[in-house]
Amino acid sequence: MTLSGPYVALRALARRRFGLSFPPVRAANFERGVAEVCRSLALTPAELLARMLAHDPVAEAQLASALTVGETYFFRDPPHFDRVREHLARLAAADPHRQFVLWSAGCATGEEAWTLAIMAHEVLGPSAAWRVRVLGTDLDARALDHAARGVYRAWSFRQGQRPDPRWFTRDGSAWRVSSGLRRMVRFRPLNLRHADDAPRHVDVALCRNVLLYFDADGIAAAARALDRALAPDGLLITGPSDPSIAAHVALRASIEQGVLLYRPPRSTAAPPPIERTAPSTAPAAPHAVTADRTHDRTAADDVPRETDAPIDDTDDSDDLDALDRAIARDPLDLDAWTRRALARLDRCDTQGALDDALRATLLGGRAPWAHTVAAMAAHAADDRDRAALHARNALALLTPDDDTPAHAAARAVCLAIARRRLSR
């Protein structure tokens, strides 16, 4: 779908002011968001554009709300909170009187922020009431109002979660957050693209399933804000489908039990950096993958080979011009197609990333990294069936006994896509 007329200008404004990216594959989502605001304010798209150009606060707030995705629930992705628990427990053991700041960046309707407060009580006990402050921020003012009210229905408690009477009280057919938690948590608006007033000295920051909606400049700006916010021994967790921020900041990335973590480079708690490995796999026909490898090709001279292209520190590994030239020189270069798919995904070119990733899987049907990137790109394009197919293919191809962090990260992402399809 191609946008035209005032929609093009509105999309440019949304990108510049909010950092939100709407490539052609998401054009219909953008058009629906604009239509929602136009209905609410009784405006035409051209009139909404005029309001936006005049910096009308009501129009800006409603458009930001309509274009953002607020999918969240309590204790979403439990392994993430397990890592947060371990981190807090380690810091608290080192300093029993330390006070903590926890930040839910892109908190939507607040379930994540309240989860952090509950988890702090579980780790620190009653002292959490005075030792911990939780901040929830978001671009969507309406979502923040919901978060501050702290009243939730059954849909916010999923995957076996039940409202714990220690933290929630009945409010008709809903549940209300307890007064004890309310004293720990506050909410305020914040645009991560223009985050000069972001918090500082943050011990734990969660920014999950937020960056995947940003353009390249927005990702870089948000990464710098998150980097500045962290305490010297702080911890940042992003979502499994979010683009990497390693190219924009000096934070060190590591994988712990399948969860991608970022820490400041001088953190005493930081583990060794992610290892790089170079799996080499031969291609087969581009069917759904099984464990049977009896039909693998063996002619080494004409077999496209896959290195660990998606995880690399070379200066030009994500240089699109260099990758374009590499593909022009050798259209069968599986490594270059896979790298270019990942580079485009990092730049929010979802459709381009998906096209390149699918070409890579055709060149190397048994190349696990190609299927991993294809799964990520298809998920970003909201093609969940295709994403699940390639995730299952990658899982079938990744060496089961390879416990290197790079492979562990790929398995964690693909498991999440295959099992839960990374519900957003």
One Martini backbone bead per residue (centre of mass of N, CA, C, O) as a GRO file, in nm:
protein
  424
    1MET     BB    1   0.098   0.035   0.021
    2THR     BB    2   0.030   0.382  -0.073
    3LEU     BB    3   0.085   0.695   0.015
    4SER     BB    4  -0.096   1.013   0.007
    5GLY     BB    5  -0.075   1.327   0.048
    6PRO     BB    6  -0.126   1.402   0.377
    7TYR     BB    7  -0.004   1.130   0.472
    8VAL     BB    8   0.290   1.187   0.409
    9ALA     BB    9   0.323   1.431   0.601
   10LEU     BB   10   0.228   1.284   0.858
   11ARG     BB   11   0.450   1.071   0.857
   12ALA     BB   12   0.686   1.269   0.882
   13LEU     BB   13   0.594   1.386   1.154
   14ALA     BB   14   0.593   1.121   1.315
   15ARG     BB   15   0.894   1.074   1.277
   16ARG     BB   16   1.009   1.344   1.391
   17ARG     BB   17   0.845   1.356   1.674
   18PHE     BB   18   0.823   1.023   1.755
   19GLY     BB   19   1.001   0.802   1.579
   20LEU     BB   20   0.802   0.673   1.378
   21SER     BB   21   0.767   0.388   1.167
   22PHE     BB   22   0.614   0.368   0.816
   23PRO     BB   23   0.630   0.150   0.613
   24PRO     BB   24   0.459   0.008   0.360
   25VAL     BB   25   0.368  -0.243   0.538
   26ARG     BB   26   0.234  -0.004   0.753
   27ALA     BB   27   0.029   0.189   0.610
   28ALA     BB   28  -0.245   0.087   0.717
   29ASN     BB   29  -0.194   0.158   1.011
   30PHE     BB   30  -0.164   0.460   0.965
   31GLU     BB   31  -0.440   0.514   0.834
   32ARG     BB   32  -0.607   0.420   1.079
   33GLY     BB   33  -0.498   0.627   1.280
   34VAL     BB   34  -0.588   0.879   1.129
   35ALA     BB   35  -0.890   0.808   1.114
   36GLU     BB   36  -0.939   0.807   1.418
   37VAL     BB   37  -0.871   1.107   1.464
   38CYS     BB   38  -1.069   1.230   1.263
   39ARG     BB   39  -1.321   1.125   1.404
   40SER     BB   40  -1.274   1.251   1.686
   41LEU     BB   41  -1.225   1.564   1.551
   42ALA     BB   42  -1.368   1.626   1.283
   43LEU     BB   43  -1.155   1.561   1.041
   44THR     BB   44  -0.945   1.596   0.798
   45PRO     BB   45  -0.638   1.519   0.696
   46ALA     BB   46  -0.569   1.815   0.625
   47GLU     BB   47  -0.657   1.934   0.901
   48LEU     BB   48  -0.465   1.768   1.072
   49LEU     BB   49  -0.209   1.875   0.947
   50ALA     BB   50  -0.253   2.168   1.031
   51ARG     BB   51  -0.251   2.109   1.334
   52MET     BB   52   0.032   1.988   1.344
   53LEU     BB   53   0.184   2.238   1.230
   54ALA     BB   54   0.059   2.405   1.491
   55HIS     BB   55   0.090   2.232   1.754
   56ASP     BB   56  -0.150   2.074   1.847
   57PRO     BB   57  -0.196   1.903   2.140
   58VAL     BB   58  -0.441   1.725   2.074
   59ALA     BB   59  -0.348   1.609   1.805
   60GLU     BB   60  -0.081   1.493   1.904
   61ALA     BB   61  -0.191   1.304   2.123
   62GLN     BB   62  -0.383   1.136   1.941
   63LEU     BB   63  -0.177   1.039   1.734
   64ALA     BB   64   0.015   0.899   1.925
   65SER     BB   65  -0.197   0.698   2.031
   66ALA     BB   66  -0.284   0.570   1.750
   67LEU     BB   67   0.031   0.476   1.667
   68THR     BB   68   0.052   0.312   1.915
   69VAL     BB   69   0.148   0.016   2.098
   70GLY     BB   70  -0.029  -0.140   2.398
   71GLU     BB   71   0.097  -0.423   2.449
   72THR     BB   72   0.020  -0.566   2.774
   73TYR     BB   73   0.133  -0.731   3.086
   74PHE     BB   74   0.174  -0.913   3.351
   75PHE     BB   75   0.469  -1.066   3.347
   76ARG     BB   76   0.605  -1.033   3.084
   77ASP     BB   77   0.842  -1.231   3.033
   78PRO     BB   78   0.977  -1.388   3.290
   79PRO     BB   79   1.290  -1.398   3.231
   80HIS     BB   80   1.332  -1.095   3.268
   81PHE     BB   81   1.253  -1.090   3.577
   82ASP     BB   82   1.471  -1.281   3.669
   83ARG     BB   83   1.706  -1.090   3.601
   84VAL     BB   84   1.613  -0.861   3.784
   85ARG     BB   85   1.620  -1.009   4.049
   86GLU     BB   86   1.921  -1.078   4.045
   87HIS     BB   87   2.024  -0.790   4.031
   88LEU     BB   88   1.896  -0.677   4.288
   89ALA     BB   89   2.011  -0.885   4.485
   90ARG     BB   90   2.307  -0.815   4.432
   91LEU     BB   91   2.296  -0.515   4.513
   92ALA     BB   92   2.171  -0.554   4.799
   93ALA     BB   93   2.404  -0.728   4.914
   94ALA     BB   94   2.624  -0.501   4.878
   95ASP     BB   95   2.374  -0.284   4.976
   96PRO     BB   96   2.134  -0.271   5.224
   97HIS     BB   97   2.075   0.069   5.173
   98ARG     BB   98   1.994   0.081   4.898
   99GLN     BB   99   1.860   0.266   4.638
  100PHE     BB  100   1.601   0.252   4.376
  101VAL     BB  101   1.572   0.271   4.009
  102LEU     BB  102   1.289   0.209   3.800
  103TRP     BB  103   1.236   0.166   3.438
  104SER     BB  104   0.951   0.215   3.219
  105ALA     BB  105   0.999   0.224   2.877
  106GLY     BB  106   0.707   0.208   2.745
  107CYS     BB  107   0.440   0.137   2.944
  108ALA     BB  108   0.171   0.227   2.869
  109THR     BB  109  -0.073   0.093   3.097
  110GLY     BB  110   0.151  -0.016   3.343
  111GLU     BB  111   0.212  -0.320   3.407
  112GLU     BB  112   0.524  -0.311   3.417
  113ALA     BB  113   0.561  -0.115   3.652
  114TRP     BB  114   0.401  -0.280   3.861
  115THR     BB  115   0.578  -0.530   3.840
  116LEU     BB  116   0.835  -0.400   3.953
  117ALA     BB  117   0.716  -0.345   4.233
  118ILE     BB  118   0.648  -0.634   4.308
  119MET     BB  119   0.935  -0.752   4.267
  120ALA     BB  120   1.072  -0.575   4.482
  121HIS     BB  121   0.920  -0.703   4.717
  122GLU     BB  122   1.021  -0.995   4.667
  123VAL     BB  123   1.327  -0.915   4.719
  124LEU     BB  124   1.310  -0.684   4.977
  125GLY     BB  125   1.049  -0.639   5.090
  126PRO     BB  126   0.932  -0.386   5.288
  127SER     BB  127   1.173  -0.190   5.200
  128ALA     BB  128   1.066  -0.114   4.915
  129ALA     BB  129   0.884   0.130   4.992
  130TRP     BB  130   1.169   0.315   5.040
  131ARG     BB  131   1.391   0.197   4.815
  132VAL     BB  132   1.171   0.225   4.576
  133ARG     BB  133   1.149   0.361   4.236
  134VAL     BB  134   0.896   0.399   3.987
  135LEU     BB  135   0.908   0.457   3.629
  136GLY     BB  136   0.662   0.562   3.389
  137THR     BB  137   0.682   0.587   3.029
  138ASP     BB  138   0.518   0.779   2.757
  139LEU     BB  139   0.360   0.903   2.465
  140ASP     BB  140   0.076   0.811   2.577
  141ALA     BB  141  -0.160   0.977   2.755
  142ARG     BB  142  -0.391   0.770   2.780
  143ALA     BB  143  -0.222   0.540   2.894
  144LEU     BB  144  -0.127   0.696   3.148
  145ASP     BB  145  -0.403   0.725   3.276
  146HIS     BB  146  -0.447   0.427   3.313
  147ALA     BB  147  -0.198   0.371   3.484
  148ALA     BB  148  -0.270   0.566   3.722
  149ARG     BB  149  -0.532   0.418   3.804
  150GLY     BB  150  -0.489   0.100   3.841
  151VAL     BB  151  -0.706  -0.058   3.646
  152TYR     BB  152  -0.786  -0.411   3.589
  153ARG     BB  153  -0.835  -0.673   3.381
  154ALA     BB  154  -0.802  -0.995   3.283
  155TRP     BB  155  -0.616  -0.930   3.027
  156SER     BB  156  -0.365  -0.843   3.226
  157PHE     BB  157  -0.392  -1.163   3.306
  158ARG     BB  158  -0.163  -1.392   3.190
  159GLN     BB  159  -0.025  -1.692   3.174
  160GLY     BB  160  -0.142  -1.769   3.482
  161GLN     BB  161  -0.212  -1.507   3.599
  162ARG     BB  162  -0.294  -1.365   3.923
  163PRO     BB  163  -0.435  -1.174   4.142
  164ASP     BB  164  -0.277  -1.048   4.416
  165PRO     BB  165  -0.402  -0.955   4.728
  166ARG     BB  166  -0.150  -0.785   4.808
  167TRP     BB  167  -0.185  -0.584   4.526
  168PHE     BB  168  -0.505  -0.639   4.503
  169THR     BB  169  -0.836  -0.511   4.451
  170ARG     BB  170  -1.155  -0.513   4.424
  171ASP     BB  171  -1.344  -0.363   4.124
  172GLY     BB  172  -1.568  -0.537   4.060
  173SER     BB  173  -1.448  -0.670   3.753
  174ALA     BB  174  -1.188  -0.560   3.875
  175TRP     BB  175  -0.849  -0.435   3.947
  176ARG     BB  176  -0.671  -0.276   4.216
  177VAL     BB  177  -0.414  -0.112   4.310
  178SER     BB  178  -0.237  -0.075   4.574
  179SER     BB  179  -0.128   0.166   4.790
  180GLY     BB  180   0.160   0.061   4.827
  181LEU     BB  181   0.238   0.078   4.525
  182ARG     BB  182   0.162   0.375   4.463
  183ARG     BB  183   0.404   0.500   4.630
  184MET     BB  184   0.629   0.387   4.408
  185VAL     BB  185   0.462   0.505   4.156
  186ARG     BB  186   0.516   0.680   3.843
  187PHE     BB  187   0.388   0.900   3.581
  188ARG     BB  188   0.512   1.008   3.249
  189PRO     BB  189   0.590   1.185   2.986
  190LEU     BB  190   0.790   1.044   2.701
  191ASN     BB  191   1.025   1.106   2.442
  192LEU     BB  192   1.283   0.915   2.324
  193ARG     BB  193   1.378   1.113   2.095
  194HIS     BB  194   1.328   1.360   2.329
  195ALA     BB  195   1.523   1.285   2.625
  196ASP     BB  196   1.637   1.513   2.831
  197ASP     BB  197   1.426   1.411   3.084
  198ALA     BB  198   1.550   1.168   3.162
  199PRO     BB  199   1.649   0.961   3.371
  200ARG     BB  200   1.873   0.887   3.643
  201HIS     BB  201   2.028   0.639   3.800
  202VAL     BB  202   1.952   0.358   3.679
  203ASP     BB  203   1.919   0.015   3.764
  204VAL     BB  204   1.648  -0.041   3.586
  205ALA     BB  205   1.570  -0.102   3.235
  206LEU     BB  206   1.272  -0.108   3.037
  207CYS     BB  207   1.267  -0.163   2.660
  208ARG     BB  208   0.992  -0.315   2.520
  209ASN     BB  209   0.866  -0.312   2.217
  210VAL     BB  210   0.969  -0.015   2.086
  211LEU     BB  211   1.210   0.012   1.873
  212LEU     BB  212   1.062  -0.135   1.628
  213TYR     BB  213   0.897   0.156   1.562
  214PHE     BB  214   1.157   0.288   1.477
  215ASP     BB  215   1.376   0.468   1.341
  216ALA     BB  216   1.705   0.512   1.316
  217ASP     BB  217   1.713   0.782   1.473
  218GLY     BB  218   1.535   0.689   1.709
  219ILE     BB  219   1.715   0.461   1.808
  220ALA     BB  220   1.963   0.634   1.870
  221ALA     BB  221   1.827   0.828   2.071
  222ALA     BB  222   1.725   0.614   2.270
  223ALA     BB  223   1.997   0.484   2.332
  224ARG     BB  224   2.122   0.737   2.462
  225ALA     BB  225   1.914   0.770   2.687
  226LEU     BB  226   1.961   0.491   2.819
  227ASP     BB  227   2.260   0.524   2.871
  228ARG     BB  228   2.242   0.781   3.054
  229ALA     BB  229   2.049   0.651   3.275
  230LEU     BB  230   2.251   0.460   3.376
  231ALA     BB  231   2.407   0.318   3.603
  232PRO     BB  232   2.717   0.179   3.640
  233ASP     BB  233   2.530  -0.096   3.748
  234GLY     BB  234   2.327  -0.127   3.534
  235LEU     BB  235   2.015  -0.236   3.360
  236LEU     BB  236   1.920  -0.353   3.026
  237ILE     BB  237   1.601  -0.434   2.862
  238THR     BB  238   1.493  -0.569   2.571
  239GLY     BB  239   1.333  -0.687   2.311
  240PRO     BB  240   1.337  -0.963   2.094
  241SER     BB  241   1.242  -0.755   1.836
  242ASP     BB  242   1.454  -0.559   1.879
  243PRO     BB  243   1.690  -0.365   1.796
  244SER     BB  244   2.001  -0.298   1.803
  245ILE     BB  245   2.227  -0.070   2.009
  246ALA     BB  246   2.543  -0.117   1.976
  247ALA     BB  247   2.608   0.111   1.751
  248HIS     BB  248   2.529   0.373   1.958
  249VAL     BB  249   2.672   0.243   2.211
  250ALA     BB  250   2.880   0.124   2.499
  251LEU     BB  251   2.723  -0.104   2.564
  252ARG     BB  252   2.708  -0.426   2.699
  253ALA     BB  253   2.652  -0.738   2.567
  254SER     BB  254   2.439  -1.013   2.682
  255ILE     BB  255   2.370  -1.361   2.759
  256GLU     BB  256   2.103  -1.475   2.986
  257GLN     BB  257   1.908  -1.724   2.954
  258GLY     BB  258   1.804  -1.583   2.667
  259VAL     BB  259   1.879  -1.282   2.758
  260LEU     BB  260   1.912  -0.956   2.661
  261LEU     BB  261   2.183  -0.752   2.780
  262TYR     BB  262   2.268  -0.429   2.926
  263ARG     BB  263   2.584  -0.264   3.006
  264PRO     BB  264   2.809  -0.091   3.129
  265PRO     BB  265   3.149  -0.112   3.068
  266ARG     BB  266   3.224  -0.070   3.401
  267SER     BB  267   3.075  -0.298   3.511
  268THR     BB  268   3.114  -0.534   3.766
  269ALA     BB  269   2.864  -0.722   3.647
  270ALA     BB  270   2.987  -0.772   3.383
  271PRO     BB  271   3.014  -0.982   3.141
  272PRO     BB  272   3.120  -1.118   2.891
  273PRO     BB  273   3.112  -1.091   2.580
  274ILE     BB  274   2.990  -1.185   2.302
  275GLU     BB  275   3.026  -1.448   2.117
  276ARG     BB  276   3.181  -1.566   1.818
  277THR     BB  277   3.053  -1.755   1.550
  278ALA     BB  278   3.095  -2.000   1.256
  279PRO     BB  279   2.869  -2.126   1.091
  280SER     BB  280   2.849  -2.404   0.848
  281THR     BB  281   2.615  -2.430   0.579
  282ALA     BB  282   2.417  -2.610   0.371
  283PRO     BB  283   2.203  -2.622   0.115
  284ALA     BB  284   1.858  -2.636   0.020
  285ALA     BB  285   1.563  -2.663  -0.038
  286PRO     BB  286   1.286  -2.426   0.025
  287HIS     BB  287   1.174  -2.587   0.270
  288ALA     BB  288   1.065  -2.719   0.521
  289VAL     BB  289   1.233  -2.812   0.798
  290THR     BB  290   1.434  -3.088   0.886
  291ALA     BB  291   1.653  -3.321   1.033
  292ASP     BB  292   1.707  -3.416   0.751
  293ARG     BB  293   2.045  -3.438   0.573
  294THR     BB  294   2.064  -3.629   0.307
  295HIS     BB  295   2.027  -3.370   0.082
  296ASP     BB  296   2.283  -3.240   0.097
  297ARG     BB  297   2.517  -3.061  -0.031
  298THR     BB  298   2.885  -3.116  -0.141
  299ALA     BB  299   2.971  -2.896  -0.340
  300ALA     BB  300   3.188  -2.656  -0.251
  301ASP     BB  301   3.211  -2.449  -0.494
  302ASP     BB  302   2.861  -2.401  -0.505
  303VAL     BB  303   2.826  -2.324  -0.195
  304PRO     BB  304   2.659  -2.139   0.004
  305ARG     BB  305   2.784  -1.957   0.283
  306GLU     BB  306   2.742  -1.930   0.642
  307THR     BB  307   2.791  -1.709   0.866
  308ASP     BB  308   2.776  -1.486   1.148
  309ALA     BB  309   2.651  -1.217   1.017
  310PRO     BB  310   2.449  -1.083   1.237
  311ILE     BB  311   2.730  -1.106   1.421
  312ASP     BB  312   2.921  -0.810   1.393
  313ASP     BB  313   3.218  -0.572   1.401
  314THR     BB  314   3.250  -0.469   1.137
  315ASP     BB  315   3.237  -0.167   0.983
  316ASP     BB  316   3.070  -0.292   0.706
  317SER     BB  317   2.832  -0.494   0.792
  318ASP     BB  318   2.593  -0.241   0.759
  319ASP     BB  319   2.670  -0.144   0.469
  320LEU     BB  320   2.472  -0.100   0.208
  321ASP     BB  321   2.667  -0.037  -0.020
  322ALA     BB  322   2.856  -0.278   0.024
  323LEU     BB  323   2.632  -0.494  -0.005
  324ASP     BB  324   2.544  -0.421  -0.286
  325ARG     BB  325   2.817  -0.484  -0.417
  326ALA     BB  326   2.838  -0.779  -0.329
  327ILE     BB  327   2.579  -0.871  -0.482
  328ALA     BB  328   2.666  -0.779  -0.764
  329ARG     BB  329   2.916  -0.967  -0.776
  330ASP     BB  330   2.736  -1.195  -0.592
  331PRO     BB  331   2.418  -1.330  -0.603
  332LEU     BB  332   2.520  -1.598  -0.409
  333ASP     BB  333   2.564  -1.430  -0.141
  334LEU     BB  334   2.450  -1.522   0.154
  335ASP     BB  335   2.587  -1.332   0.354
  336ALA     BB  336   2.492  -1.062   0.223
  337TRP     BB  337   2.187  -1.107   0.238
  338THR     BB  338   2.176  -1.136   0.547
  339ARG     BB  339   2.305  -0.866   0.623
  340ARG     BB  340   2.105  -0.684   0.471
  341ALA     BB  341   1.857  -0.767   0.626
  342LEU     BB  342   1.957  -0.666   0.903
  343ALA     BB  343   2.014  -0.374   0.822
  344ARG     BB  344   1.719  -0.312   0.741
  345LEU     BB  345   1.593  -0.377   1.012
  346ASP     BB  346   1.753  -0.155   1.171
  347ARG     BB  347   1.606   0.064   0.955
  348CYS     BB  348   1.293  -0.021   0.919
  349ASP     BB  349   1.304  -0.212   0.654
  350THR     BB  350   1.096  -0.457   0.645
  351GLN     BB  351   1.051  -0.545   0.349
  352GLY     BB  352   1.348  -0.557   0.266
  353ALA     BB  353   1.430  -0.764   0.480
  354LEU     BB  354   1.238  -0.989   0.389
  355ASP     BB  355   1.337  -1.021   0.099
  356ASP     BB  356   1.635  -1.090   0.173
  357ALA     BB  357   1.579  -1.330   0.363
  358LEU     BB  358   1.434  -1.507   0.153
  359ARG     BB  359   1.673  -1.522  -0.038
  360ALA     BB  360   1.861  -1.662   0.163
  361THR     BB  361   1.684  -1.920   0.197
  362LEU     BB  362   1.712  -2.004  -0.102
  363LEU     BB  363   2.026  -2.033  -0.099
  364GLY     BB  364   1.997  -2.141   0.226
  365GLY     BB  365   1.791  -2.370   0.353
  366ARG     BB  366   2.027  -2.454   0.598
  367ALA     BB  367   2.040  -2.155   0.726
  368PRO     BB  368   1.991  -2.031   1.035
  369TRP     BB  369   2.029  -1.720   1.004
  370ALA     BB  370   1.832  -1.676   0.776
  371HIS     BB  371   1.582  -1.775   0.939
  372THR     BB  372   1.606  -1.580   1.173
  373VAL     BB  373   1.575  -1.316   1.010
  374ALA     BB  374   1.308  -1.395   0.876
  375ALA     BB  375   1.147  -1.410   1.137
  376MET     BB  376   1.191  -1.115   1.227
  377ALA     BB  377   1.080  -0.978   0.971
  378ALA     BB  378   0.799  -1.109   0.968
  379HIS     BB  379   0.715  -1.002   1.241
  380ALA     BB  380   0.749  -0.698   1.176
  381ALA     BB  381   0.524  -0.752   0.931
  382ASP     BB  382   0.287  -0.935   1.058
  383ASP     BB  383   0.389  -1.237   0.962
  384ARG     BB  384   0.334  -1.497   1.163
  385ASP     BB  385   0.344  -1.754   0.997
  386ARG     BB  386   0.617  -1.707   0.867
  387ALA     BB  387   0.773  -1.665   1.128
  388ALA     BB  388   0.721  -1.948   1.246
  389LEU     BB  389   0.848  -2.113   1.022
  390HIS     BB  390   1.142  -1.993   1.043
  391ALA     BB  391   1.181  -2.057   1.339
  392ARG     BB  392   1.163  -2.364   1.310
  393ASN     BB  393   1.393  -2.392   1.112
  394ALA     BB  394   1.617  -2.276   1.291
  395LEU     BB  395   1.585  -2.481   1.524
  396ALA     BB  396   1.656  -2.732   1.344
  397LEU     BB  397   1.959  -2.610   1.268
  398LEU     BB  398   2.057  -2.557   1.530
  399THR     BB  399   2.289  -2.654   1.736
  400PRO     BB  400   2.207  -2.807   2.027
  401ASP     BB  401   2.522  -2.805   2.168
  402ASP     BB  402   2.530  -2.491   2.121
  403ASP     BB  403   2.617  -2.247   2.390
  404THR     BB  404   2.655  -1.999   2.259
  405PRO     BB  405   2.527  -1.687   2.274
  406ALA     BB  406   2.439  -1.661   1.980
  407HIS     BB  407   2.267  -1.923   1.978
  408ALA     BB  408   2.095  -1.861   2.224
  409ALA     BB  409   1.961  -1.610   2.106
  410ALA     BB  410   1.834  -1.743   1.860
  411ARG     BB  411   1.665  -1.949   2.013
  412ALA     BB  412   1.501  -1.749   2.186
  413VAL     BB  413   1.365  -1.598   1.954
  414CYS     BB  414   1.243  -1.847   1.805
  415LEU     BB  415   1.076  -1.954   2.038
  416ALA     BB  416   0.899  -1.706   2.074
  417ILE     BB  417   0.778  -1.712   1.788
  418ALA     BB  418   0.675  -2.009   1.779
  419ARG     BB  419   0.501  -2.000   2.050
  420ARG     BB  420   0.400  -1.675   2.078
  421ARG     BB  421   0.461  -1.469   1.845
  422LEU     BB  422   0.526  -1.209   1.981
  423SER     BB  423   0.322  -1.058   2.142
  424ARG     BB  424   0.202  -0.698   2.108
   0.00000   0.00000   0.00000
